[in-house]
Amino acid sequence: MKTILCFGDSNVWGGIPGAFDPATGLAGRHPKNKRWTAILNKLLGDKYDVVVDGINARTTTLDEIIPGRPYKNGLTHLPVSLEIHYPIDLVIFWIGTNDNKIQFKRSAEDIKEGMRKLIQCVKSSNKGPNAKPPQILLISPHPIIKVQNLHPQLDDSSVEKSNRIGLLYQELAREENCEFLNAGLLVQSSNIDGVHLDEPANEVLGKSIAEKVREISL
């Protein structure tokens, strides 16, 4: 059986647009069978095991400042995730949206370099088959769109930077010899919150990512 690790933020976790509850600090989650990760696993069949490590507000390499949850740093947690799930045939990365938050003051190029560190963490590991590195599929997140209820940590600059990530991640994938898919060419953020994906978008992504995975020799 081939193991695929999906590592990323709330759009890997399956966050429902606009379903954050300030009273509890918790977000709503799509039913498991409606998330692109589960759709991917169903389409690939029982010869694949798709495991999910997604968490709301995760960044590539940054400790969160506001409200200050250090466990949101992707680079800190990635080695743990690789250790838990190995042997891993393929790591699918979907991360970078939260790096656009005002508190981090990152440029689009900074976000690219943060993503590079995650890729290099996998490439330098022995958590794939036969103690070699897993293969990598880098997915550039769909851009943020400006809506009335946009998260207060996101602004016009965040939207602008998120629109540049697709080309920068494509460049990065070439530089690091990774597979690449641009989610922004397939789906768009919900008009409810400008960031998360509705169920139809998850369906499109599940099918598109399954097609991409079938092209990769695992």
One Martini backbone bead per residue (centre of mass of N, CA, C, O) as a GRO file, in nm:
protein
  218
    1MET     BB    1   0.096   0.036   0.022
    2LYS     BB    2   0.040   0.372  -0.032
    3THR     BB    3   0.168   0.671   0.117
    4ILE     BB    4  -0.011   0.980   0.186
    5LEU     BB    5   0.087   1.307   0.280
    6CYS     BB    6  -0.114   1.572   0.410
    7PHE     BB    7   0.024   1.903   0.437
    8GLY     BB    8  -0.130   2.173   0.640
    9ASP     BB    9  -0.411   2.351   0.663
   10SER     BB   10  -0.748   2.417   0.663
   11ASN     BB   11  -0.761   2.299   0.356
   12VAL     BB   12  -0.687   2.013   0.475
   13TRP     BB   13  -0.877   1.980   0.720
   14GLY     BB   14  -1.179   2.125   0.632
   15GLY     BB   15  -1.282   2.410   0.630
   16ILE     BB   16  -1.552   2.613   0.681
   17PRO     BB   17  -1.691   2.876   0.563
   18GLY     BB   18  -1.752   3.090   0.832
   19ALA     BB   19  -1.713   2.866   1.102
   20PHE     BB   20  -1.611   3.051   1.314
   21ASP     BB   21  -1.589   3.054   1.682
   22PRO     BB   22  -1.515   3.293   1.914
   23ALA     BB   23  -1.610   3.150   2.180
   24THR     BB   24  -1.418   2.878   2.123
   25GLY     BB   25  -1.199   2.879   1.876
   26LEU     BB   26  -1.365   2.721   1.659
   27ALA     BB   27  -1.413   2.523   1.371
   28GLY     BB   28  -1.562   2.416   1.095
   29ARG     BB   29  -1.623   2.087   0.941
   30HIS     BB   30  -1.620   1.889   0.703
   31PRO     BB   31  -1.715   1.616   0.607
   32LYS     BB   32  -1.510   1.370   0.532
   33ASN     BB   33  -1.641   1.295   0.237
   34LYS     BB   34  -1.599   1.624   0.148
   35ARG     BB   35  -1.304   1.605   0.139
   36TRP     BB   36  -1.035   1.599  -0.068
   37THR     BB   37  -0.881   1.372   0.078
   38ALA     BB   38  -1.112   1.157   0.063
   39ILE     BB   39  -1.159   1.170  -0.240
   40LEU     BB   40  -0.877   1.084  -0.316
   41ASN     BB   41  -0.883   0.804  -0.177
   42LYS     BB   42  -1.127   0.690  -0.331
   43LEU     BB   43  -1.006   0.720  -0.624
   44LEU     BB   44  -0.741   0.548  -0.573
   45GLY     BB   45  -0.788   0.344  -0.349
   46ASP     BB   46  -0.674   0.055  -0.157
   47LYS     BB   47  -0.355   0.120  -0.238
   48TYR     BB   48  -0.419   0.377  -0.059
   49ASP     BB   49  -0.296   0.607   0.203
   50VAL     BB   50  -0.456   0.890   0.332
   51VAL     BB   51  -0.298   1.130   0.524
   52VAL     BB   52  -0.377   1.384   0.778
   53ASP     BB   53  -0.200   1.715   0.825
   54GLY     BB   54  -0.415   1.952   0.950
   55ILE     BB   55  -0.420   2.311   1.044
   56ASN     BB   56  -0.515   2.585   1.170
   57ALA     BB   57  -0.289   2.850   1.086
   58ARG     BB   58  -0.068   2.736   0.934
   59THR     BB   59   0.269   2.763   0.866
   60THR     BB   60   0.571   2.719   0.747
   61THR     BB   61   0.798   2.891   0.977
   62LEU     BB   62   0.597   3.024   1.197
   63ASP     BB   63   0.539   3.190   1.483
   64GLU     BB   64   0.280   3.286   1.641
   65ILE     BB   65   0.158   3.595   1.768
   66ILE     BB   66  -0.156   3.598   1.680
   67PRO     BB   67  -0.230   3.452   1.978
   68GLY     BB   68   0.016   3.242   2.031
   69ARG     BB   69   0.081   2.948   1.854
   70PRO     BB   70   0.357   2.752   1.805
   71TYR     BB   71   0.207   2.494   1.661
   72LYS     BB   72   0.183   2.649   1.366
   73ASN     BB   73   0.461   2.548   1.284
   74GLY     BB   74   0.551   2.352   1.026
   75LEU     BB   75   0.859   2.291   1.070
   76THR     BB   76   0.830   2.178   1.357
   77HIS     BB   77   0.619   1.935   1.276
   78LEU     BB   78   0.714   1.770   1.028
   79PRO     BB   79   0.912   1.559   1.154
   80VAL     BB   80   0.687   1.424   1.317
   81SER     BB   81   0.505   1.338   1.084
   82LEU     BB   82   0.713   1.161   0.941
   83GLU     BB   83   0.756   0.967   1.181
   84ILE     BB   84   0.462   0.865   1.214
   85HIS     BB   85   0.407   0.780   0.880
   86TYR     BB   86   0.618   0.596   0.819
   87PRO     BB   87   0.626   0.510   0.514
   88ILE     BB   88   0.654   0.761   0.253
   89ASP     BB   89   0.578   0.832  -0.082
   90LEU     BB   90   0.395   1.106  -0.042
   91VAL     BB   91   0.404   1.463  -0.032
   92ILE     BB   92   0.144   1.697   0.033
   93PHE     BB   93   0.144   2.041  -0.022
   94TRP     BB   94  -0.067   2.290   0.171
   95ILE     BB   95   0.085   2.606   0.200
   96GLY     BB   96   0.080   2.988   0.291
   97THR     BB   97  -0.164   3.169   0.359
   98ASN     BB   98  -0.081   3.256   0.662
   99ASP     BB   99   0.177   3.422   0.575
  100ASN     BB  100  -0.015   3.681   0.491
  101LYS     BB  101  -0.020   3.798   0.751
  102ILE     BB  102   0.039   4.091   0.907
  103GLN     BB  103   0.225   3.994   1.151
  104PHE     BB  104   0.471   3.888   0.949
  105LYS     BB  105   0.577   4.064   0.707
  106ARG     BB  106   0.562   3.911   0.433
  107SER     BB  107   0.668   3.819   0.141
  108ALA     BB  108   0.631   3.626  -0.129
  109GLU     BB  109   0.931   3.536  -0.122
  110ASP     BB  110   0.931   3.441   0.172
  111ILE     BB  111   0.722   3.218   0.132
  112LYS     BB  112   0.885   3.053  -0.063
  113GLU     BB  113   1.123   3.001   0.140
  114GLY     BB  114   0.954   2.855   0.348
  115MET     BB  115   0.874   2.624   0.158
  116ARG     BB  116   1.160   2.521   0.103
  117LYS     BB  117   1.215   2.412   0.390
  118LEU     BB  118   1.006   2.187   0.375
  119ILE     BB  119   1.117   2.041   0.132
  120GLN     BB  120   1.406   1.993   0.252
  121CYS     BB  121   1.314   1.821   0.486
  122VAL     BB  122   1.219   1.586   0.308
  123LYS     BB  123   1.478   1.546   0.126
  124SER     BB  124   1.660   1.488   0.405
  125SER     BB  125   1.510   1.237   0.449
  126ASN     BB  126   1.414   0.873   0.554
  127LYS     BB  127   1.068   0.845   0.506
  128GLY     BB  128   1.080   0.649   0.284
  129PRO     BB  129   1.143   0.415   0.089
  130ASN     BB  130   1.429   0.270   0.183
  131ALA     BB  131   1.529   0.533   0.336
  132LYS     BB  132   1.408   0.748   0.158
  133PRO     BB  133   1.274   1.002   0.014
  134PRO     BB  134   1.002   1.143  -0.051
  135GLN     BB  135   0.782   1.254  -0.248
  136ILE     BB  136   0.664   1.567  -0.416
  137LEU     BB  137   0.364   1.774  -0.385
  138LEU     BB  138   0.300   2.099  -0.493
  139ILE     BB  139   0.048   2.321  -0.369
  140SER     BB  140  -0.101   2.603  -0.464
  141PRO     BB  141  -0.288   2.820  -0.332
  142HIS     BB  142  -0.554   2.983  -0.341
  143PRO     BB  143  -0.658   3.284  -0.347
  144ILE     BB  144  -0.736   3.555  -0.193
  145ILE     BB  145  -1.039   3.728  -0.118
  146LYS     BB  146  -1.222   4.018  -0.107
  147VAL     BB  147  -1.422   4.056   0.182
  148GLN     BB  148  -1.614   4.156   0.438
  149ASN     BB  149  -1.518   3.882   0.623
  150LEU     BB  150  -1.231   3.921   0.654
  151HIS     BB  151  -0.971   3.861   0.814
  152PRO     BB  152  -0.800   4.088   1.021
  153GLN     BB  153  -0.506   3.960   0.918
  154LEU     BB  154  -0.623   4.062   0.640
  155ASP     BB  155  -0.535   4.231   0.333
  156ASP     BB  156  -0.452   4.370   0.041
  157SER     BB  157  -0.166   4.252   0.054
  158SER     BB  158  -0.249   3.959   0.092
  159VAL     BB  159  -0.395   3.930  -0.175
  160GLU     BB  160  -0.160   4.003  -0.360
  161LYS     BB  161   0.037   3.780  -0.265
  162SER     BB  162  -0.149   3.532  -0.322
  163ASN     BB  163  -0.138   3.587  -0.642
  164ARG     BB  164   0.188   3.507  -0.655
  165ILE     BB  165   0.232   3.208  -0.555
  166GLY     BB  166   0.195   3.029  -0.801
  167LEU     BB  167   0.457   3.114  -0.956
  168LEU     BB  168   0.657   3.071  -0.720
  169TYR     BB  169   0.596   2.767  -0.677
  170GLN     BB  170   0.664   2.676  -0.959
  171GLU     BB  171   0.957   2.761  -0.940
  172LEU     BB  172   1.027   2.588  -0.693
  173ALA     BB  173   0.963   2.311  -0.817
  174ARG     BB  174   1.189   2.331  -1.025
  175GLU     BB  175   1.428   2.378  -0.827
  176GLU     BB  176   1.334   2.101  -0.646
  177ASN     BB  177   1.204   1.870  -0.809
  178CYS     BB  178   0.881   1.894  -0.819
  179GLU     BB  179   0.568   1.859  -0.802
  180PHE     BB  180   0.277   2.038  -0.959
  181LEU     BB  181  -0.007   2.247  -0.837
  182ASN     BB  182  -0.271   2.482  -0.922
  183ALA     BB  183  -0.548   2.571  -0.744
  184GLY     BB  184  -0.618   2.856  -0.879
  185LEU     BB  185  -0.707   2.702  -1.161
  186LEU     BB  186  -0.968   2.540  -1.015
  187VAL     BB  187  -1.026   2.739  -0.769
  188GLN     BB  188  -1.210   2.930  -0.519
  189SER     BB  189  -1.287   3.120  -0.286
  190SER     BB  190  -1.508   3.196  -0.070
  191ASN     BB  191  -1.744   3.460  -0.024
  192ILE     BB  192  -1.765   3.440   0.287
  193ASP     BB  193  -1.417   3.454   0.363
  194GLY     BB  194  -1.180   3.431   0.122
  195VAL     BB  195  -1.037   3.120   0.189
  196HIS     BB  196  -1.230   2.892   0.177
  197LEU     BB  197  -1.388   2.577   0.099
  198ASP     BB  198  -1.623   2.428  -0.063
  199GLU     BB  199  -1.757   2.139  -0.165
  200PRO     BB  200  -1.717   2.164  -0.475
  201ALA     BB  201  -1.412   2.229  -0.454
  202ASN     BB  202  -1.331   1.962  -0.322
  203GLU     BB  203  -1.416   1.787  -0.558
  204VAL     BB  204  -1.230   1.902  -0.772
  205LEU     BB  205  -0.964   1.849  -0.620
  206GLY     BB  206  -0.977   1.548  -0.579
  207LYS     BB  207  -0.971   1.482  -0.883
  208SER     BB  208  -0.713   1.640  -0.968
  209ILE     BB  209  -0.514   1.506  -0.768
  210ALA     BB  210  -0.556   1.218  -0.863
  211GLU     BB  211  -0.448   1.263  -1.148
  212LYS     BB  212  -0.166   1.353  -1.057
  213VAL     BB  213  -0.083   1.100  -0.895
  214ARG     BB  214  -0.103   0.901  -1.139
  215GLU     BB  215   0.154   1.041  -1.282
  216ILE     BB  216   0.308   0.931  -1.046
  217SER     BB  217   0.586   0.736  -0.958
  218LEU     BB  218   0.547   0.515  -0.669
   0.00000   0.00000   0.00000
